[in-house]
Amino acid sequence: MSQKPSAIPEITRREAAQVAGAVALSAPFISRVKAANNQIQYAVIGTGGRGRYHLDHWRKVDGGRCVAICDVDDEAIKKALEVAPDKPQTYKDYRELLGRKDIDAVQIATPLYTHFPITRDAMMAGKHVFCEKSLVFKPEEVHALRALCAERPKQTMQVGLQRRYSEFYQTARQMVQKGMIGEVTNVYTQWNRVGLGKTWTPPSWRCFKKYSGGLVGELASHQIDIADWMFDATPEFVTGVGGIDYYKDGRDIYDNCQLIFKYPKGQKLMGSYISTNKHLAMFQGTRTEFGEMIMGTQGTIEITVGTDNEPAIGVWYYEPGPKVEKAGEGKEKAAAATASLTSTGKGGRPLPILLSKDQMSDADSFLAKEMKFAKRWLYGKGIMTPEEPKNPVDTQLESFLECIRTGKKPVADLEIGLNDSTAVILANLAMDEGRRVFFNEMEKMGKTPEPAKAGAAAKKA
Ligand SMILES: NC(=O)c1ccc[n+]([C@@H]2O[C@H](COP(=O)([O-])OP(=O)(O)OC[C@H]3O[C@@H](n4cnc5c(N)ncnc54)[C@H](O)[C@@H]3O)[C@@H](O)[C@H]2O)c1
């Protein structure tokens, strides 16, 4: 696997701005699957860690055929062929691959700084695109990709934010919508590690701002998306503190970040990303590193995705409390509410998040109901935990093919991806500049000409 940045040229603002204009000249839309056997023919571009993980998971998915893979690194190609389904043809230059008319779709799992140019070229070659998170890297790419996709509505654009495809997270979202944990006021997220490991060691692209969004782009991006989803909003501003505090090895991305995002109704997302301690104070200490806590006025959800070795976990705590009085509702009422809120009391027991397969239904037979009761009892005693029926990574791959076939909007679609990338870009800017960065600043960013180029253009004229 190549860890070094590849030789793909950097995109300039001017090039990004030209994208929308060039769209009209590019290849026509495809709306039908090209293979005679009705299999969607796809290619994977970038066969490093993530690309290979996907190839392995593609093997479990019906309805598609992997006809090509591409990586600039021979070793990455070699390793990918060991796990890839369908004996794909190999390429070193993705443009050559995009020239193949029989390819319907591409999945992009290359370093962040290459996502936009490859996605742009793939869209313009008429392919459906699944691009890993974080979708784009620079403000100008946010605007350019939005414009490009608006011109090509028949092409699927899906982003690799797999938590959106998890039944646990979908159930948590329904619980929030039904008011089961009251009004959601805060989300706390953590993705702390002990040591950052080989993939985070120079010269890996991940270690340099020129190529990477650092811990925010690689880790926080998943969790910011969860907060957006649970709050049903995007942030108003972000502030944060980042430091290169422990890894003095030439990297210029932070190894220690604390972020706070404020959402329009006053809700906050607080996220911690450190590299010196992985303890996670959730799930009764049974997991480490990453998880999200969704905190409402009547309860809290603790949730995380599974890995290849660990199951997903979703529990919640019911905390019936006094109604939180809003400012201006009367001094006496507010004082009474505050008094009862400040007593600590005893903590609650975690309750399992019940997935649809565990919910009672009128259609269930007597036996099925008895089984569900028994399972729930075991969940309640902590003897058994609910398990997600499918890895959300598999669900997102299946869903990608389904969206291509039906024209359905992906669950993790372009706007979700762009909102997520915007948050990554602005959170890094907030730490770099040590200020509150407002999300509406993005409207102007990447649209004005770069000063040096504007000067040169004026001279020429
Ligand atoms: N959704 C998730 O949970 C998840 C998990 C891991 C990684 N990712 C994302 O996947 C992407 C790749 O991450 P990774 O861990 O696989 O990185 P990696 O460094 O292991 O692999 C990237 C691969 O892309 C190749 N590459 C670079 N430029 C290329 C180009 N122009 N054409 C073809 N190949 C090129 C490299 O040679 C390398 O093999 C990143 O955006 C990362 O954030 C997502």
PDBQT file of the ligand as one rigid body, heavy atoms in Angstrom, charges set to zero:
ROOT
HETATM    1  N1  LIG A 501     -15.539   5.108   5.739  1.00  0.00    +0.000 N 
HETATM    2  C1  LIG A 501     -14.579   4.680   6.518  1.00  0.00    +0.000 C 
HETATM    3  O1  LIG A 501     -14.810   4.187   7.620  1.00  0.00    +0.000 OA
HETATM    4  C2  LIG A 501     -13.151   4.795   6.057  1.00  0.00    +0.000 A 
HETATM    5  C3  LIG A 501     -12.160   4.012   6.671  1.00  0.00    +0.000 A 
HETATM    6  C4  LIG A 501     -10.850   4.124   6.210  1.00  0.00    +0.000 A 
HETATM    7  C5  LIG A 501     -10.547   5.011   5.194  1.00  0.00    +0.000 A 
HETATM    8  N2  LIG A 501     -11.547   5.765   4.639  1.00  0.00    +0.000 N 
HETATM    9  C6  LIG A 501     -11.236   6.729   3.569  1.00  0.00    +0.000 C 
HETATM   10  O2  LIG A 501     -10.764   6.049   2.421  1.00  0.00    +0.000 OA
HETATM   11  C7  LIG A 501      -9.800   6.839   1.744  1.00  0.00    +0.000 C 
HETATM   12  C8  LIG A 501      -8.532   6.025   1.555  1.00  0.00    +0.000 C 
HETATM   13  O3  LIG A 501      -8.035   5.676   2.823  1.00  0.00    +0.000 OA
HETATM   14  P1  LIG A 501      -7.049   4.433   3.020  1.00  0.00    +0.000 P 
HETATM   15  O4  LIG A 501      -7.001   4.168   4.458  1.00  0.00    +0.000 OA
HETATM   16  O5  LIG A 501      -7.415   3.342   2.121  1.00  0.00    +0.000 OA
HETATM   17  O6  LIG A 501      -5.666   5.092   2.545  1.00  0.00    +0.000 OA
HETATM   18  P2  LIG A 501      -4.411   4.317   1.954  1.00  0.00    +0.000 P 
HETATM   19  O7  LIG A 501      -3.279   5.265   1.958  1.00  0.00    +0.000 OA
HETATM   20  O8  LIG A 501      -4.271   3.018   2.654  1.00  0.00    +0.000 OA
HETATM   21  O9  LIG A 501      -4.838   3.984   0.464  1.00  0.00    +0.000 OA
HETATM   22  C9  LIG A 501      -4.992   4.944  -0.528  1.00  0.00    +0.000 C 
HETATM   23  C10 LIG A 501      -4.600   4.303  -1.845  1.00  0.00    +0.000 C 
HETATM   24  O10 LIG A 501      -4.879   5.208  -2.901  1.00  0.00    +0.000 OA
HETATM   25  C11 LIG A 501      -3.822   5.100  -3.847  1.00  0.00    +0.000 C 
HETATM   26  N3  LIG A 501      -3.792   6.290  -4.672  1.00  0.00    +0.000 N 
HETATM   27  C12 LIG A 501      -3.319   7.517  -4.368  1.00  0.00    +0.000 A 
HETATM   28  N4  LIG A 501      -3.517   8.362  -5.414  1.00  0.00    +0.000 NA
HETATM   29  C13 LIG A 501      -4.116   7.642  -6.383  1.00  0.00    +0.000 A 
HETATM   30  C14 LIG A 501      -4.563   7.948  -7.692  1.00  0.00    +0.000 A 
HETATM   31  N5  LIG A 501      -4.407   9.158  -8.207  1.00  0.00    +0.000 N 
HETATM   32  N6  LIG A 501      -5.098   6.955  -8.436  1.00  0.00    +0.000 NA
HETATM   33  C15 LIG A 501      -5.242   5.697  -7.933  1.00  0.00    +0.000 A 
HETATM   34  N7  LIG A 501      -4.847   5.358  -6.691  1.00  0.00    +0.000 NA
HETATM   35  C16 LIG A 501      -4.295   6.315  -5.935  1.00  0.00    +0.000 A 
HETATM   36  C17 LIG A 501      -2.581   4.900  -2.990  1.00  0.00    +0.000 C 
HETATM   37  O11 LIG A 501      -1.514   4.353  -3.721  1.00  0.00    +0.000 OA
HETATM   38  C18 LIG A 501      -3.113   3.965  -1.916  1.00  0.00    +0.000 C 
HETATM   39  O12 LIG A 501      -2.927   2.616  -2.252  1.00  0.00    +0.000 OA
HETATM   40  C19 LIG A 501      -9.595   8.096   2.583  1.00  0.00    +0.000 C 
HETATM   41  O13 LIG A 501     -10.385   9.120   2.087  1.00  0.00    +0.000 OA
HETATM   42  C20 LIG A 501     -10.117   7.683   3.956  1.00  0.00    +0.000 C 
HETATM   43  O14 LIG A 501     -10.631   8.741   4.715  1.00  0.00    +0.000 OA
HETATM   44  C21 LIG A 501     -12.830   5.649   5.036  1.00  0.00    +0.000 A 
ENDROOT
TORSDOF 0
